Amino acid sequence: MNAAQIIALKRDRLPLSTEQIEWFVQAYTDGSIPDYQMAALSMAICIHGMDKAEIRALTIAMLKSGVTLSWPNDARPRVDKHSTGGIGDKVSLILAPLLACCDVWVPMISGRGLGITGGTLDKLESIKGFRTDLSLEELQRLTEQVGCVITGTTKDIAPADRKLYALRDVTATVPSIPLITASIMSKKLAEGLSTLVLDVKCGGGGVVRNQADARALAESLVEVGNAMGINATALITDMNQPLGKMVGNAVEVNEAVALLQGEGPEDLREVTLALGAEVLISSQLAADEKEARRRLTELLESGQASDKFSEMVCAQGGNLEQGRDVAAPTSILAKRGGYVSGVDAAQLGRMVVQLGGGRQCMSDQIDYAVGLEMRVRIGDAVEEGEELLRVFARKEVADPLVANFRAAIAIHDEVAGTGPLILERVQTVGRKEDE
């Protein structure tokens, strides 16, 4: 086969065969196809899309590039959650240990930041000593020992995605339903899961901006999961403003720890409980949402989930007691009074990347100490001179960007309405339930 010919087919909006997709993925994985040709195919896919058969073939090819975890026959249910990524989304840090307290195993394989959205692994690496490079043996052993791990893809699990994930981040090919589906599901299928809940973010701070596209992505993910034997469901959640107050790396870990200790913002708690309830119901560990939420709330309030997070961090070499560095704050003040009518979450995400909290090219190093804190939310009344944001960065870096940060918070004279956090539940393709 010829890589250029396959790229040309997709460029010309023609479908690729399973054999062509398998060959291309394998050749890219072993280095026969260079990054620039995979970038070209990715852009063609991003522009022209793939049909359902192509998406499934791409997912399976990426899965087959590595190994699939096998578990004892008497193993506990293996469950996981995956988010398509949003500004301030640190749910995984809370949900993994929370679910591990429910007699399930959570072998969570996560990713790094993509585009404007932060990555779970980058956040966890702000914890001194925390390892996100567990071997296959370590991943399985610690999952059975602790109940949960959060780690990156290994050289054994979906190595094709490991290469493509970083490439997509710097080639503007992140917002593609086929590429997102194959990336997420190849890793999740490799975990040997029984249940998966997907958090599809919808709005300016997510990979998909409108609800129709979010539904299409949710259906794509659920369809592939169910076809491969996983009990998969999805929630479409609002991402028109950051989730929680903190955006960055160290600051998001601190906020997650606070919520595990009974504090933290209500919107972050609500999304965490909604996703956790979905897992327990799908795994037949709770009869309904009321029972699931009650159980999860008790685990949060009793401190058991916090203890489990500490146990996981320690098992992966981290030290929670050693404080995480956070840069000095710069306050962004309102120039007028009124009501917060909108938040440009995407702009805030871009600004955090510009501060050094994300990558603009594959070789960039993350500055874990930078970030921001939301001091207002949509609908809040503000007065002239009131604090809108706190930006954590060196003063010489933050000061030139003050106007950009202020512009991300729209203030008008009329009160703005806010919609629900949970927009839809997608269980099977073509069927959705409004929350």
N, C-alpha and C positions, 0 to 999 in steps of 0.2 A: 504494500500500500504506500501511498504518497501523502505526506502531511499537507503539502500545499494544495493538493487536489481536494482533500477533505475540507480544508478551510474554505476553499472556493465554493464547494457545495452549500455550506451553511451561509456563506456570503450571498449566494444567489437564492436563499430562502428555500433550499431543498432539504428534505429530511435525511438524516444520517442513519445508516444501518447499525444494528447492534454490533456487528463485527468491526465496522469502522470506528465506532466509539470505543470499544474494548481495546483495539489496537492502538489508537491515539493515546488513551489514558496510560496503557502499559508502557508505551514508548516514552512518554513524558516522564513517567515515574522512574524508569531506568536511565534517563538522561539522553536517550537517542533523539528526542525532540527537545529543542532549546526553549527557554522561557519566551522568547519573542514569538514563536509560532503558537505556543499555548495562549499567549496574550491575544494573538490575532483571532484564534478560534473563540476564546472567551468573549471578545468584543462582538464577534458575529452572533454568538448565542445571545448575548445581552441585547442586541438590537433586534434580532429576528425570532428569538425564542426557540422552544423545542416542543414537540407534541408529547403526549403522555408516555408513549412507548420509548421515545428518546430519553426522557427524564429518568424513567425507570432503568433503562440500560446504562445511562451515565452513573446513576447511583450505585448500581450493582458492580460496574467496572471499577469505581473508586473503592468500594468495599472489598472487592477481590484483589485489589493491589496490596492488601495486607491480610491480617488474620482476624478471626472472630473469637472473642472470649468464650470459653466453655466453663460451665459451672456444675457443681455436683447436682445429682438428680434431686436431692432433698434440700436444695438451696432455697433460701427465702426468695420472695418475689424481687426481681431486679427492676428498679424503677428509675426514671430520670425525668428531668425537665430541661427544655432548651428554649432560649429566647432568641428571636431574630435580631435583637440588639436595639438598645435605646439609650438616650441620654440619662445618666444617673441610675441605670438599671443594675442594682446589686442584689437582686432577689436570690440568685443561686447561692450566694454566701450564707444566706439565712435558711433557704429551703432544703438544701442538702442535709445539714445536720438535723433539721426539724423532722424530715422524713425518716432519717436513720433511727430516730427514737420510736418509730412506729412498726418495728419488726420487719423492715424491708432493707435491702441493700441498694445503695446509690453509687454506682461506679461512674461518676460524672466526668466525661471528657469534654473539656471546654476549649475556647479559643481566645485569641488575642484581639485587640481592637481592630475593627474594620471600618475604614472611612472615619466618619465623625463619631461613631459609637465606641464606647470603651469596651475592653475585653476583661473577662473574669480572671484570666491568668495574670494579666498585667496588674490588676488590683491586688490579687493575693501575693504577688511578688514584692509588694510594698511591705509585707510582713517579713522581718529579718529572718533569713534562713529558710523560708518556705520554699519547698521544692515542687515545681510543676512539671518535672521531667521524669516522673516515675517510670520504671521499667514495667513490662507486662506482668512479670511475677510480683513486683511490689504493688501494682494496682490491684491485682486480685487478692493478695494476702492482706493488704490493709483494708480493703472493702469488707472482707470476711471478719477481720479483727475489730475494726472500728464501726463499720456499718456504712461509711461513706468516704469517698475520696473526691477531690477535684484536681484534675491533672490535664496536661496537654496530650495531644496525639503522640504516640511513640513511633519509632521507626517501623514498628510492626503493625500498628493500627492505621488504616487508611493513609498510607504515606503519600498517595496521590493528592489527597486533600491537604496534607501538611505543606506540600509545595504550592499548590494552587491557591490556598487560603492567603498566603502572604502576597502572591502575585496579584490577586484580585484587589487587594487593599490599595495598591499603588498604580493600578491601571484603569481605574474608574469603571470596574465591572462588578461592583458589589451588588447593585440593585437589579438582579436577574433572578426570576423565580426558578428556572431550571438549575442555575449554579448554586443558589441558596439551598434548594431542596437536596441536591446531590451532596453538597458539603455537609449539611446537618445530618441527613439520614445515613450517609455512609459511616459517619462516626458513631451514631446511635445504634445502628444495626450491628456494628462491630462489638458493642458492649454486651450483646446477648441479653437484651432487655425483654421483659414481659409487658411492661407498661411505660408509655411515654406521653407526657403532656407538653404541648408546644405553646409558647407565649409569642404570638405574632403581634408585634408592635405596629400601631397605625397612627400616623400623624407626622408632623414636621420634624420630630426628633428621632424618627425610626427610618428603617431602610425603605419601607413602603409608606406612601403619604396618604392614600385614600382608602376607604373601607372596602371598595370593590376589589382593589389590588390585594389588600390584606386577606380578604376572603379567598381569592384565587390562590394565594400562597399557602394559606392554612389548608385548603382542600388538597393542594399538591402534596404537602407534607403528610397529611393524614392518609391520603390514598396510598402513597408509597409505603408508609409504615404498616398499614393494615394488610396490604398485599404481601408484605414480607413477614407476617405473623406477629406483629406487635400490636397490642391494644393501644391505639393512638387516638388522642383527641387534641383539640386546640382551643385556646381562648384568644380572642382578638382584644387587645387592651389599648387604651388611649396613650398616645405619646406626643401630645401637643404641647407638653411642658415637661421638664425633667421629673423623673420619678424620685420622690424624696426631695431632700434639700441639697444634698452634696453631689457634685460632679467632679470626677478626677480618679485618683487611685487610692492613696492613703486615706483621703477624707471619706471615700465611700466605704472603705473597710471599717473606719471608725463609726460610721453611721449604722452599718450592718451589726456591728458588735453592740451598739446602743439598743437597737431594736431587739436583739436576742436577750438583752438584759432588762427588757420591759419598757424601754423608752423608744425614741425614734418616731418618724412621721407616720401619720395615719394612712396615707395613700400607699406607702411602701408596705405596710402591714396588711392592708386590704388585698393587694395583688398577690402577696405571698400566701395568704390564707386561701384565696380563691384557687390558685394553682395547686396548692397542697391538697385541698379538698378534692379537686379533680383527680389527683393521683390515687387517693384513698378510695374513692368511689369506683374508679376504673379497675382497681386492684381487688375490689370486693372486701376491703378492710373497713368500710363504713357503708351503712345502708343508704344514707342520703347526705346532702350538703350540711344540714344542721348538725348531724352527729359528727361528721368529719371536722367541721370548724370547731366544735366544742373540744374535740380531742386535741387538735393542733393548738388551740388557744391555751389549754391546760399545760401543754408541754412548753410553750413559750413562757407562761407566767410562773411555772414552777422552777425555771432555770435549767431544766434538763436539756433543752436545745442549745443553750449557751454552753453548758458543760460539754456537750457532744462536739460543738464547734472547736472548743479548746483542745479536745482530745484529737480531733482530726488535724488541727494545725500542728500540734506537737508531734503526731505520727509522721507528718510530712516535713519535719525538720524545722518548723517555724517557732518563733518565740513571741507570743502575744504580750508578754509582760514588758518586753523592750519596746518603747514607744516608737511610733511611726513619725517620721519627719514631715512636717507641714510648713510650707513657706508662710511668711508674715502676710497678713491680710491687707488689702486695699479696698476701701469702701467705694461703691458706685452709688451716687445719690441721685434722686429724682430732681429734674429741673422744673417740674410742674406738679401740681396736685391733680387728683382725679381718681380713676379706677383702672386697675391693670386689665386691659382688654385682650392682651395676647402676649405670648412669649415665643420668640423665634428660637426654639430649642436647637434647630440645626446650626444656627449661627453660634450659639453658646458652645455646642460641640466642636465646631471649627476653631473657636477661640481657645478652647482648652488644648486642642491639638497644637495650635500655634504657640501656646505657652510651653509646650514640651510634654504635655500629658498624653500625647498620642504620636503616631508616626506619620511623617509626610513622605518618607521613602523607606525601603525595606531595612536599611542599615541603621535607622535612627534608634537612639537609646531613649527610653522613657524616663522622664523626671517625675518620680512618684510623689514628690512634695507639692506639685502644683495642682490647681483645681479651682472650684468656686463653690459658694454656698448661696442658694436662693433664699432671699429674705422676704419675698412676696410670692403670691400665686395669683393666677387669673381670678378676677372678681374682687380682689382685695382693694380697699380704699387706701390711697397714699397721699401724703402731703409733700409739698415742695421741700427738698432737702432731706427727705426720708431715705433710709438705706434700702436699695433695691437688691444689690448683690454684694458679696464679699469675694474678691479675687485673691487667691493664694498664689503668689509668684514674687520674684524679686521686683522691687519697686521700679527699677529701670526697664524691666520688661513689661510690667503691668501698666505703668503710667501712659505710654503712647496708645494703649488700647482701650482706655477708659470710655471714649466716645462710642467705640464699637460695641462694648458691653452694654452701655446705656441704651443704645439703639435697639438692642434685642428685646427690651421690655417696652411694649406699647401701652401708653396711658391716654385714656380718653375721658370725657365728661360723664358718659353713661355707664351703668353697671353692665358688665359682660356676664353672660350665662356660661355655665360649664356643664358638659355632658357626663355620662357615667364613665367610670374607669374600665369596667368590663363591658365591651360592646357586643360581642357575640360569642357563642360556643359552637364549634364545628366538630361534629362527631363522625359523620360520613359525608362523602362527596355529594353535593347537591342538597344536603340537609343541614340546616343551621338552627340554633335556638338563640333567640334574643334574651339577653340577661336582664 
